[in-house]
């Protein structure tokens, strides 16, 4: 049995298509953002293009978790893709930067709904033995996009305009939406679940966390002393909202689902912060061309896909704990290896590609294993909420780490080497904590099996 058997083929193709389209849009948006800021006279407000997307995705994730747990996967998918499409259109047609930011916010909200619905769809439609393979399909789609995006996005922007990167993808998103609607129309995914208790206060905490994550990311990306109040306010809002959006005990790595959720945030923060500043260091301090630096990112994506493929093999399914721990250790090794870029005697691009490959393979082993472990330990009517918490943790971990490393970079800007060394040290510490704490993810299940035996 595999994910391309007749029963699953249509759904697998639909999921792969939509993930590839979203991956291309996300990567191209990062590439063309400087052109957008210049064209719309908003260089000083550059960071809001990213903050708006990330902040708006948070309530989308929370809402997506609650809707899917009520058996509304298909409507959630369609709503997410509709919002994403409207956001793309608004961004592509924007005549002023605030309009562009509004479009990015709509994309973020739709993206938050989409990613949670996607995870729950996999959990509902695929049996346990096929889920690791489906969680390998997604990084493979991202890897394909990573190979094509640098060339394609640059060519489109140069030949026509940066707007074409947003508007040109609309027909493909529409086709993928039709495919998803068809694939989820059988009713299998919409299994009955018990109604959830009303939680009116969750909106307040979600808004607080969304505002906090936006402030934190913006202040970190554009830090000056004048933005210190923004940074502190964002931190306070996160402290108030985040504990209510994650499973009880996540912040102290309580065994089981709480530890799984927190681990995702640690890994995401470590990998994203190290990767972001490695590219900057390569170009500005080691004299590597932008295209060559981009090659390192492509290698990381390919390594991620390779690791994800390996963890999906039938022969390793009984070694999930080892896969997760090994993945975390390799991710830490890849991050640590980037410190070798500080040695001018070593060829920068070779070091960067080697470190990216090791780290990417580690993430490919670890991240799908986290998802598999989460659904193994989630009741059917908790899958949406737990998937949402996992994505919230990923976003928060990335935003917090980027804000902190951005702050470190701003303070040490006069010495790029010192700043890069400090950032790599922080990312390595986060990855080391993830490696040590990964053993807590399987304790609940292992204990239950021991008791049953």
C-alpha positions in Angstrom: 0.0 0.0 0.0 1.3 3.5 -0.9 0.1 7.0 -1.2 -0.4 6.7 -5.0 -2.7 3.6 -4.8 -6.0 4.2 -6.5 -7.8 5.0 -3.2 -5.4 7.8 -2.3 -4.0 8.9 -5.7 -6.4 11.8 -6.3 -6.0 13.2 -2.8 -2.2 12.8 -2.9 -1.9 14.6 -6.2 -4.2 17.4 -5.0 -2.2 17.9 -1.8 1.1 17.9 -3.6 -0.1 20.4 -6.1 -1.4 22.9 -3.6 1.7 22.6 -1.3 4.0 23.2 -4.4 2.0 26.3 -5.3 2.0 27.7 -1.8 5.7 27.0 -1.5 6.5 28.8 -4.7 4.5 31.8 -3.6 6.1 31.9 -0.2 9.7 31.7 -1.6 9.1 34.2 -4.4 7.5 36.6 -1.9 10.7 36.6 0.1 12.8 37.2 -3.1 10.8 40.1 -4.5 10.0 41.9 -1.3 12.8 44.4 -1.7 11.5 45.3 -5.2 8.0 45.7 -3.8 9.2 48.0 -1.0 11.1 50.2 -3.5 8.3 50.3 -6.1 5.7 51.3 -3.4 8.0 53.8 -1.7 8.0 51.8 1.6 11.6 50.7 2.2 11.4 51.9 5.8 8.3 49.8 6.4 9.7 46.7 4.7 9.3 44.4 7.7 5.5 44.8 7.8 5.2 42.6 4.7 6.4 39.7 6.8 4.9 40.7 10.1 1.4 41.0 8.7 1.5 37.6 7.2 2.9 35.9 10.3 0.6 37.7 12.7 -2.5 37.0 10.7 -1.7 33.4 10.3 -2.0 32.8 14.0 -5.8 33.3 14.4 -6.2 31.4 11.2 -4.5 28.4 12.8 -6.5 28.6 15.9 -9.8 28.9 14.0 -8.7 26.1 11.6 -8.1 23.8 14.5 -11.6 24.3 15.9 -13.4 24.1 12.6 -11.7 20.8 11.6 -12.4 19.2 15.0 -16.0 19.9 14.3 -15.8 17.9 11.1 -15.6 20.9 8.7 -12.4 20.1 6.8 -13.7 20.7 3.3 -15.3 24.2 4.1 -12.1 25.1 6.0 -9.9 24.2 3.0 -12.1 26.1 0.5 -12.3 29.1 2.8 -8.5 29.1 3.3 -7.8 29.0 -0.4 -10.4 31.6 -1.2 -8.8 34.0 1.4 -5.4 33.2 0.1 -6.5 33.9 -3.5 -8.1 37.3 -2.5 -4.9 38.2 -0.7 -2.8 37.3 -3.7 -5.0 39.5 -5.9 -4.9 42.4 -3.5 -1.1 42.2 -3.2 -0.6 41.9 -6.9 -2.9 44.9 -7.7 -1.8 47.0 -4.7 -1.3 50.7 -5.5 0.0 51.6 -2.0 2.0 49.7 0.6 -0.8 49.6 3.2 -2.9 47.8 0.5 -0.1 45.3 -0.1 0.2 44.7 3.6 -3.5 44.0 3.8 -3.2 41.5 1.0 -0.3 39.8 2.9 -2.4 39.7 6.0 -5.3 37.9 4.1 -2.8 35.5 2.7 -1.5 34.8 6.2 -5.0 34.2 7.6 -5.8 31.9 4.8 -2.5 30.1 5.1 -3.1 29.5 8.8 -6.4 27.8 8.0 -4.9 25.9 5.2 -1.9 24.3 7.0 -4.1 23.0 9.9 -6.7 21.6 7.6 -4.0 19.9 5.5 -2.5 18.2 8.5 -5.9 17.0 9.8 -6.9 15.9 6.3 -3.8 13.6 6.2 -4.7 12.3 9.7 -8.3 11.5 8.7 -7.8 10.1 5.2 -4.6 8.1 5.4 -4.0 5.1 7.7 -1.2 5.4 10.3 1.3 3.5 8.2 1.0 5.9 5.3 1.1 9.2 7.3 4.9 9.3 7.5 5.0 9.0 3.6 2.5 11.9 3.3 4.5 14.0 5.7 7.4 13.3 3.3 5.5 14.5 0.3 5.2 18.0 1.6 8.9 18.7 2.0 9.5 17.1 -1.4 7.1 19.6 -2.9 8.9 22.5 -1.1 12.2 21.1 -2.4 10.9 21.2 -6.0 9.8 24.8 -5.4 13.1 25.7 -3.9 14.9 24.5 -7.1 12.6 26.4 -9.4 11.8 29.6 -7.5 15.1 31.5 -7.6 15.2 31.3 -11.4 11.5 31.5 -12.1 10.6 34.4 -9.8 13.6 36.5 -10.9 12.8 35.8 -14.5 9.1 36.8 -14.1 9.9 39.9 -12.2 12.6 41.0 -14.8 10.5 40.1 -17.8 7.2 41.6 -16.6 6.9 43.0 -13.1 7.0 41.7 -9.5 3.1 41.8 -9.6 3.2 38.8 -12.0 4.6 36.6 -9.2 1.3 37.2 -7.3 -1.2 37.4 -10.1 0.3 34.7 -12.4 -0.2 32.0 -9.7 -3.9 32.6 -9.3 -5.1 30.1 -12.1 -2.9 27.4 -10.6 -4.3 28.0 -7.1 -7.8 27.8 -8.6 -7.1 24.5 -10.2 -5.6 23.2 -6.9 -8.7 24.4 -5.0 -11.0 22.4 -7.4 -8.8 19.3 -6.9 -8.9 19.7 -3.1 -12.7 20.1 -3.2 -13.0 17.0 -5.3 -10.6 15.0 -3.2 -12.3 15.9 0.1 -15.9 15.5 -1.2 -16.3 11.8 -0.3 -17.2 12.6 3.3 -14.5 10.4 4.8 -12.5 13.3 6.2 -15.6 14.9 7.7 -16.0 12.2 10.4 -18.3 13.0 13.3 -16.6 14.5 16.4 -18.1 15.7 19.6 -18.9 19.4 19.8 -16.3 21.5 21.6 -17.1 23.6 24.6 -17.4 27.3 23.8 -14.2 29.2 24.6 -15.0 32.9 24.1 -11.7 33.9 25.9 -9.6 32.1 23.2 -10.2 35.1 20.9 -8.6 37.5 23.3 -5.5 35.4 23.8 -5.2 34.8 20.0 -5.4 38.5 19.3 -2.8 39.2 22.0 -0.4 36.5 20.6 -1.0 37.7 17.0 -0.2 41.3 17.9 2.8 40.2 20.0 4.3 38.1 17.2 3.8 40.9 14.7 5.5 43.4 17.0 8.3 41.0 17.9 9.1 40.2 14.3 8.9 43.8 13.1 11.1 45.1 15.9 13.6 42.3 15.5 13.9 42.9 11.7 14.2 46.7 12.0 15.7 47.2 15.5 16.7 50.6 16.7 16.6 51.9 20.3 13.4 53.7 19.3 11.7 50.4 18.8 12.5 49.0 22.2 9.0 49.7 23.5 7.5 47.8 20.5 9.8 44.9 21.3 8.9 44.9 25.0 5.2 45.3 24.3 5.3 42.4 21.9 7.0 40.2 24.4 4.4 41.0 27.1 1.6 40.2 24.7 3.2 36.9 23.9 3.6 36.0 27.5 -0.1 36.8 28.1 -1.4 34.9 25.1 0.8 32.0 24.2 0.3 29.7 27.2 -3.5 29.7 26.4 -2.9 28.6 22.8 -0.6 25.7 23.5 -1.3 22.4 25.3 -1.1 22.6 29.1 2.5 21.9 30.1 4.1 22.7 26.7 6.3 25.5 28.1 7.8 23.0 30.7 8.0 20.2 28.2 5.5 17.9 29.9 5.6 14.4 28.5 3.6 13.6 25.4 1.7 16.1 23.2 2.9 19.2 25.2 6.6 18.2 24.6 5.9 17.4 20.9 4.4 20.8 20.4 7.2 22.7 22.2 9.8 20.7 20.4 8.5 21.9 17.0 9.0 25.6 18.1 12.5 25.0 19.4 13.6 23.3 16.1 11.9 25.9 13.9 13.6 28.8 15.8 17.0 27.2 15.7 17.0 26.3 12.0 15.3 29.4 10.6 17.4 31.9 12.5 20.7 30.1 11.6 19.7 29.8 7.9 18.5 33.4 7.6 21.7 34.9 8.9 24.0 32.4 7.1 22.8 33.7 3.7 23.5 37.3 4.8 26.9 36.4 6.1 27.8 34.6 2.9 26.9 37.5 0.6 28.2 40.5 2.6 31.2 39.1 4.5 32.5 36.1 2.5 31.8 37.6 -1.0 29.6 34.8 -2.2 27.2 35.7 -5.0 23.5 35.8 -4.2 22.8 32.9 -6.6 25.4 30.8 -4.9 24.1 31.6 -1.5 20.6 30.6 -2.8 22.1 27.3 -3.8 22.8 26.5 -0.1 19.1 27.1 0.6 18.2 24.7 -2.2 20.5 22.1 -0.8 18.9 22.4 2.6 15.5 21.9 1.0 16.8 18.9 -0.9 18.3 17.5 2.3 15.0 18.0 4.1 13.2 16.1 1.4 15.7 13.3 1.5 15.4 13.0 5.3 11.6 13.1 5.1 11.7 10.3 2.4 13.8 8.1 4.6 11.6 8.4 7.7 8.6 7.4 5.5 10.1 4.0 4.6 8.3 1.0 6.0 11.5 -0.5 7.4 12.1 2.3 9.8 8.6 2.8 11.2 9.4 1.0 14.4 12.3 3.4 15.1 10.3 6.7 15.4 12.0 7.7 18.7 15.5 7.1 17.1 14.5 9.0 14.0 13.4 12.0 15.9 16.5 12.1 18.2 18.8 11.5 15.3 17.1 14.2 13.3 17.5 16.8 16.1 21.1 15.8 16.6 21.9 16.2 12.8 20.0 19.6 12.7 22.2 20.7 15.6 25.3 19.4 13.8 24.4 21.3 10.6 23.8 24.5 12.5 27.1 24.2 14.5 29.0 23.5 11.3 28.0 27.0 9.9 30.4 28.4 12.5 33.2 27.2 10.2 32.3 30.1 7.9 34.1 32.3 10.3 37.4 30.7 9.2 38.5 32.6 6.1 40.9 29.7 5.1 37.9 27.4 4.3 35.9 27.7 1.1 32.7 29.4 2.1 30.3 27.9 -0.4 31.6 24.3 0.3 31.1 24.8 4.1 27.7 26.4 3.6 26.5 23.6 1.3 27.8 20.9 3.6 26.2 22.4 6.7 22.9 23.0 4.8 22.8 19.3 3.7 23.4 18.0 7.2 20.9 20.3 8.8 18.3 19.8 6.1 18.5 16.0 6.4 18.1 16.3 10.2 15.1 18.5 9.8 13.7 16.1 7.3 14.0 13.3 9.8 12.7 15.3 12.8 9.8 17.4 11.6 7.7 14.7 10.0 8.5 12.5 13.0 7.0 15.2 15.2 3.8 15.2 13.2 3.5 11.4 13.2 4.0 11.4 17.0 1.5 14.1 17.5 -1.3 12.3 15.6 -0.4 9.0 17.3 -1.1 10.6 20.6 -4.2 12.7 19.7 -7.8 11.6 20.0 -9.8 12.1 16.8 -11.7 15.1 18.2 -8.4 16.7 19.3 -6.5 16.4 16.0 -7.4 19.9 14.8 -6.6 21.7 18.0 -3.3 19.8 18.4 -2.3 20.4 14.8 -3.1 24.1 15.3 -1.0 24.2 18.4 1.9 22.6 16.5 1.8 25.2 13.8 1.4 28.0 16.4 4.5 26.7 18.1 6.4 26.6 14.8 5.4 30.3 14.0 6.1 31.5 17.5 9.5 29.7 17.7 10.6 31.2 14.4 9.4 34.7 15.1 10.9 34.8 18.6 14.2 33.4 17.4 14.4 35.8 14.4 13.5 38.8 16.7 16.2 37.8 19.2 18.8 37.2 16.6 17.8 40.4 14.7 18.3 42.3 18.0 21.7 40.6 18.5 22.7 41.5 14.9 21.7 45.1 15.4 23.7 45.4 18.6 26.8 43.8 17.1 26.5 45.2 13.6 29.9 46.8 13.8 31.5 43.4 14.0 29.7 41.0 11.5 31.8 38.1 12.6 30.9 38.6 16.3 27.2 38.9 15.4 27.3 35.8 13.3 29.1 33.8 16.0 26.6 34.9 18.6 23.6 34.0 16.4 25.1 30.5 15.5 25.7 29.9 19.2 22.1 30.8 20.1 20.7 28.6 17.3 23.0 25.7 18.4 21.8 26.1 22.0 18.2 25.8 20.9 18.9 22.8 18.7 20.8 21.2 21.6 17.9 21.7 23.9 15.6 20.1 21.3 17.9 17.1 21.0 18.0 16.5 24.8 14.3 17.1 25.3 13.1 15.0 22.3 13.0 11.8 24.4 10.0 13.3 26.3 7.8 13.1 23.2 7.2 9.4 23.3 7.0 8.9 27.1 3.1 8.8 27.2 2.7 6.2 24.5 5.6 4.1 25.7 4.2 4.1 29.2 0.8 3.0 28.0 2.3 0.2 26.0 4.3 -1.0 29.0 1.2 -1.0 31.2 -0.8 -2.9 28.6 1.9 -5.5 28.4 
